[in-house]
Amino acid sequence: MKATKLFISFFESEKAGGLVLLICSVISIILSNSYFSESYLALWHYPIGNHNAEYWINDGLMTIFFLLIGLELEREIYTGELSKISAAILPISGALGGMLIPALLYFGFNFGTNTQSGIGIPMATDIAFAIGILSLLGNKIPVSLKVFLTALAVIDDLGAIILIALFYTKTIYFSNLLISLSVFGILLIMNRLKVKRLILYLIGGFIMWYFMLNSGVHATITGVLLAFAIPYQDGSDKTISYKLLHWLHKPVAFIIIPLFALSNTAIILGKDWYNNFSESYSLGIIFGLVIGKPLGIVTFAFLAVKLKLTELPKELNWKKIVGVGFLGGIAFTMSIFVTLLAFEDPKIINNSKFMILIASLISGIIGYVWLKQNSKSSNNKSIK
C-alpha cells in the first residue's frame, strides 16, 4: 500500500503530537494537585471578553482542530483509504462497531440515571495518542495497519462530530443558525465557481463560526463545514486544500491540542479518588473504552469480511486488528470534549476526565504489548 507524502506528514505530526499531548497531560495533573493548584486553575478561568480562557480554547481554537479533521476526512474520501468503497468498508465497519458497542455498554451501566447523557464519551478514538503508541513499534507494523488506524480514528471523529451536532445542542437560535448555514451555502457556490482564493474562504469561515457560536449549535462544527467548502481539486500540493492541511498540522499538534490538554486535564484528585471507580459513569467509560472498543472494532470488521463486503489487506491478520482495536480505546480530545457538553456537575466532569485517562492508559498498554507480541519485523515500507 502506497503511503502518500501528505499521509506521512500527517502521521509524523500526530506521532510527535501524541508525545507532547502526554507530557502536557501529566504536567497539568501534577500542577492541579500541587502547591500551585489555585493559581494554575485560575489561569484557565482568566476572563477574556465575556468568557474565560478555557471557553475560547474549547469553542474557538478547537474549531481549527475540527477544520484539520475535516480536511483529513476530505482527503481520505477523495484519494485516501476511503476513496474506494471496497477498501473503505473495512475501517468504516470497524469504526461503526467501535462507536456502537462502547455506547451500548455505557448506556447499560447508566440507563435511567442522570449520567446517561454521557453515552457519547467512549465512542471516539484519539488519533494523536493512538498513532503515537503505534509508532513505538517501528517496522514491526506494516503501513496498511497504520493507515487502517488513521482512517478508523478519522471516521470515529466524524461520528463524534455528528453526535455533538444532533444530541448535545440544547437551545437553538434559528436566525443565527440560518445565517451561518447561508454563509456555508455561499462558500459552496464559490467552490463550484472554482474560486481559489483561500482568504475568502477563511473570512467566510470566521463569519460562519461567529453566528454558529451564537446559534446554540456547537461552533466547532463550522470547522468541518468549512473544510468541505474549500476546493479539493486534484489534491496536489498546489491546491489550497493541500496547502492549508499541510500548514495546520504543526500548529494543531503543538499549540492547539496541547493547550486543550493543559486546560482540560486540570483534574483535582481528592483523598477518596479511588472510590470514584464504582460510579456508574466511571464503569461505563472504562468498560466502554477498554472492552467495548476492541470488541466492536474487531467484531464489525470481521463480519464485513465474512459477508464479503470487503477483504483484509495481505499484510494484515486478525491479531493485528485486535491490537488496533485496543488502541482504539485510547480516548482523549473528543471524549473530553463530549464530557464537557454532556455534564454540568463539575465533580462528574472532573471524575469523567480522570476515568478517560485511566481507560486510555490501560487500552494503550494492552494494545502496545499485544501488537509487540504478535508482530514480526515487516519488510514492507514503514513510516518512522
N, C-alpha and C positions, 0 to 999 in steps of 0.2 A: 504494500500500500504506500503510495507516494505521499510524503509529508510536504505540504506546500511551505513556502518561505514565511507566509503570514501565520500559518499554524505553529511553526517553530518559534516565531517571535512571541506569539500568544502563550505558548507552553512555557517558554523560558521566563516570561514576565510573571506568570502565575506561579511558577516554581519558586522564584525568588520572593514573590509577594507572599507566599504561604509562610515562609520563614519569618518575614517581617511581621506578619499577622500574629504568629505565635509569640514572638518577642513582645509585641505591644500588649497582647492579652495578659501575659504573665506580669509585665510591669504594672499594668492597670490594676490587676487584682492585688498585687503587693502594696501599691500605694494606697488603695482603697481601705486596706486593713492595717495601715501603719500610723505613725505619729502625724503624718501629713494628710490623713484621710479627709478632714474637714476642708482644708484648702483645695485638695485635689477635686473633691466633689463639687465645690463651689465654682471651680474653673469651668466646668461644663454647664453650669447653670447661670453663667455670667450673661446678663441681658444684652442682647444686640437687637436694637429696634424694639418691636413688640414681642419678641420671643427670645429664648436663650440660645447659647451656642450649640447645645445638643440638638435642638429643634432644627437649626439651619443646616447642620450636618446631615441629619436624617431626612429632611424634606427638600433640602437644596442640593448639597454636594452629591448625595446618593442618586439624584436624578442623572448625574453624569455616569455613575456606575451602571445604571439601567440603560443608558444610551449605549455604553460599551457592550452590554449583554445583548441588546437589540441588534447592534451591528454584527456581532459574532454569530447570532442566530441567523441573520440575513445571509451572511457568508456561507454558513453551513447549508442553508436551503438552496442557494444558487450553485455553489461549486464544491461544497464540502461533503461530509458524511451523510447529510440529509438530502442531497441533490438527486440521488437515485432511490426510488421508492423501495426497491427490494433490500438495499443496504440500510436504508433509514429505519425500516420496520424493527430491526434488532434493538437499537438504542431507544427508539420510541416505546417499544413494548416494555423494555426494562425500566424506563422512566415512569411509565404508567403504573406498573406494579410497585415501583419504589415510592410512588405517591399514595396509591390506594391502600395498600396493606398497612403502612405506618399510621395512616389516618384512621383506619378501622380499629387498629389496636388502641390508639389514643382514645378514640370515641368509646371503646369498650370499657376503659378504665374511668372515663369521665362522664358517661351518659347520665343526664339528669342533674348534674352539678353545675355550679357557677363557673367552672373552668372548661366546660365542653367547647367553648368558643376557640380554644387553643388547638383545635383539630388540625390546623394547617402547619403547626410548628415542626413536626417531624417529617414533613413532606419534601423538604429541599435538601440539596447537597451543595456544600461549599466548594467551588471549583479550585480556589487557591490552595486551601488546605489539602484537599484530596490529591491534586496533582503534585503538591509538594511532597506528600508521603510516597506517591508512586515513583517520583524522580529519584528517591533514595535508593531504589533497586537497580538503577542504571541500565546496563544492557541485558539484564535478566528479563526485561519486559519488552515485548515487541511493540512497534509503533501502533499497530492496529488496536492494541488494548488501550493505549493512551488516547487514541482518537475516540474509541468507544466510550471511555470515561468522560472525556470532554463533551461529546455530543449528549451523553446521558445527563450531565450536570447542567448543560445549557437548556435542555428540554425541561428539566426539573425547575430551573429558574423561571422559565416561561409559565409553567404550571402555577408557581407561586405568585407570579405577576397577575395571572388571570384570577386566582383566588383572592388576592388583595382587592382587585377591581370589583369583583362580584359580591364578596361576602364581608369585607371589612370596611365598607362605606356605610356610615350611619345616617347622615343627613346630606341630601343632595340639593344644591342651589342650581336649578336647571338653567338659569340665564347665563351664569358663568361657564357652566359645562358646555352649553351651546356655542358660546363664543370660542372656547378652547377647541372644540371639535370643528368649528368653522375654519379656524386658522389651520388646523390639520388638513382640512379639505383643500384649502388654498395651496398648501405645501405639496399635496399630491398632484394638483393641477400643474404646478411648477415642474414637478418631476416629469409628468407626461409631456410638457412643452420643452423638455430637455434643458432646463435652466441649470447651470453647473456652478454657480457662484455659492460657495459654502456659507459665506457670511449671511446671505439672505435666509438660508435655512436655519442658521443658528439664531438669528434675530426672531424669526417666526417661532422657533422652538422656545425661546425665552418668553414670548407673549403667551404662547400656549400653556407653558408651565405656570405663569402668573395666574391666569384665570382658572386653571385646573386646581391650583393651590387653594383658591377661594371658592371652589365648587363643592367641596366635601369629598370628592374622589381623591385618593392619594396622589399627590403631584408627581411622584416619581414615575408614574405610568407614562407621562409625556416623554420620558427618555426613550422608551421603546417605540412609541408612535413616531417620534422624530427620526429614529433610526431607519424605519421603513419608508419614510418620506424622502430621505436623501437618496439620490440616484445611485444605484449599484453599478449599472452599465455592464461592462465585461469583467469587473472585479480586478482589473490590472492595477499595478502600483501607481498609475497616473490618474486614477479616478478619485473623486473627492471622498467617496465612501472608504476606500482603502487607506487614504492618507489620514482621515480622521480616526479610523480604527487603530492604525499603527501609532498615531500620536498619543492616543488616550491610554494605551497600555500602561506606561510607566507612571503617569500622574495618578491613575486609578489605583494601581498596585502599591505605590509607595507613598501616596499622600492621602487620598480619599478613604480607602479601606482601612489604613492604619488609624486615621482619625476616628472612623466609625468604631473600630475595635477599642480604642482608648476610652472613648466616651460611653460606650455601651457595655463594657465589661468592668465598669466601676462597681463591682459586686462586693457588698459587705457581708462577711461570713460571721454570723452570730455564734455564741458559745455552744448552742444546740443545733448547729447547722446540719449535723448528720441525721437529725430527726426528720428533716425535710424529704428524705428519700422515701418515706412512707406515704407522702401526699399523692393523691390520685393523679394530679397533673405531672408530678415527677415520674411516677411509674409509666404514665403514657408516653412521656418524652423519651425515657431511657429504653423501654421495650420497643417503642416505635422506631427509634434510630438503630439500636444495636441488633434487634431481631427482625423487625418489620422491613427495614430497608433491604438487607441481603435476601430475605425470603421473597419479597415482592419482585426485586430485580431479577433474580435467578429464575423464579417460577414463571413469570410472564415471558421472559426471553426464551426459556426452554419450550414453553407452549407454542410460541411463534415459530420456532424452528421445527418442532414436531408436526405442526399444522402445515408446514412447507410454505409459510408466508415469507420466510427469509432463510438465510443459512449462516452458519458460524464461519467466520474467516479462517483460512487454513492455519494461520499462526496461533489461533486461539483454541482453548479447550474449556470445558465446564469448570475445571478447578480454578482457572484464571478468572472466569466470570464470577465465581463465588467470592474470590478475593476482592474484585472490584465492587461486588455487592456490599461487602463490609465497608470499603472505603466510601461507598455511597452514604453510609451512616454518619459521615463527618459533616456536621451541620454547623453553620455559624452565621454568616451575614444575613441570609434570607430568614432563617429560623428566628434569630433575634429580632429581625425586622417585624415578622409576623407576631411575635410575643408582645411587642410594643403596641401593636394595633388590637390584639385580642383581649388584653387585660388592662384594667385600670388600677388595681391594687398594687402599690409599689413593692410590697413584700412578695407577692406572687410573681411579679415581673422579675425581681431580683433573684428569687429562687429558681425560676424557669431558666434564666440565663445560665446559672451555675449548672443546672442539670444538662443543658445543651452542651456545655463544655465537657462535663464528665462523660456523657454519652459519646461525644465526638472523640475524646481521648481513648475510650475503650474500643470504639469502632476502628480508629486509626491503628492502634496497636495490633488488634486481631487481624486486620487487613494486611498490614505490613508483614507480620510473622507468617501468615497463611501464604501470601504470594512468594515470600522468600523461600519457604519450604517446598513450594510446588512449582517453582520456575527455575529453569536452567538458562545459562547464558545463551542469548539469542544471536544467531548470525545475521538476523535482519538488521537493517539500518535503524538505529535508535537515536532518540533525541536526548542529549545530555545537557 
